[in-house]
Amino acid sequence: MSLYNLLNRRRMVREYEDRPLERDKLERVLAAALRGPSAGNSQGVSLVVVQTLENRQAIAALAGEPDWLARGYPAWLSLAPVHLILCAEPQVYRDRYAQPDKDTAEKNWPVPYWHVDAGCMLMILLLAALEEGLAAGFQGIHNLPGLADLLHIPAEVEPIGLLTLGYSQSSRKGHSANRPARAQRVHLERW
Ligand SMILES: Cc1cc2nc3c(=O)[nH]c(=O)nc-3n(C[C@H](O)[C@H](O)[C@H](O)COP(=O)(O)O)c2cc1C
């Protein structure tokens, strides 16, 4: 599918079929994720791949899924067959930018490049999922207290959020249909 078609179809999916994901599809998505751009070629963004029911249910519990179910919402995290935890390692970037070929300006990190790189990887994952006929959804780390402890993520690694992968059983159009007018977001020559 062309990139523009993928972008038009992309939306966050929070309802999945209770169906496993083929290994080859997951492998291709993971390979694509590692092809993103990276500040200074630091390559300091990683993924934790979670597939066991036990871990998925534990993550769903952390995210408060039982409360959501009790309020009549459908299950999201526990049903999605694959969770990918997006993680960044700020120190990898600090070390890279301490190298002689980098000037000192970046050392104040006006923009934390590990977050930019993580965003790039997230976008690749969302598009690669669609290319494989899959759906994906993202939940920010603010909704996942205790995730680092559960998955033994070291203190120096910053979890960014969780991407679910699987087969969609949602017919909702999502927010993608509702985009701001271009003039609100694209400024010509000056803001
Ligand atoms: C950084 C980031 C954090 C997000 N966090 C959550 C979240 O915690 N829970 C959730 O349901 N959706 C989350 N989303 C998904 C957004 O709600 C969604 O992208 C937005 O509503 C637009 O919908 P669309 O992606 O389907 O076009 C997040 C998206 C991003 C990019």
The ligand as a Gaussian input file, in Angstrom:
#p B3LYP/6-31G(d) Opt

LIG

0 1
 C        2.308000      10.365000      22.811000
 C        0.933000       9.736000      22.729000
 C        0.321000       9.266000      23.877000
 C       -0.930000       8.664000      23.810000
 N       -1.480000       8.143000      24.952000
 C       -2.648000       7.475000      24.862000
 C       -3.184000       6.833000      26.023000
 O       -2.584000       6.829000      27.093000
 N       -4.381000       6.202000      25.902000
 C       -5.040000       6.148000      24.706000
 O       -6.126000       5.557000      24.656000
 N       -4.554000       6.735000      23.583000
 C       -3.373000       7.388000      23.636000
 N       -2.833000       7.959000      22.506000
 C       -3.575000       7.894000      21.231000
 C       -4.246000       9.222000      20.922000
 O       -5.351000       9.403000      21.768000
 C       -4.656000       9.234000      19.450000
 O       -3.507000       9.150000      18.641000
 C       -5.421000      10.495000      19.092000
 O       -6.650000      10.539000      19.773000
 C       -5.688000      10.606000      17.592000
 O       -6.361000       9.446000      17.141000
 P       -5.767000       8.579000      15.921000
 O       -4.347000       8.242000      16.271000
 O       -6.664000       7.377000      15.853000
 O       -5.823000       9.432000      14.706000
 C       -1.598000       8.561000      22.562000
 C       -0.970000       9.033000      21.410000
 C        0.291000       9.591000      21.483000
 C        0.956000      10.051000      20.199000

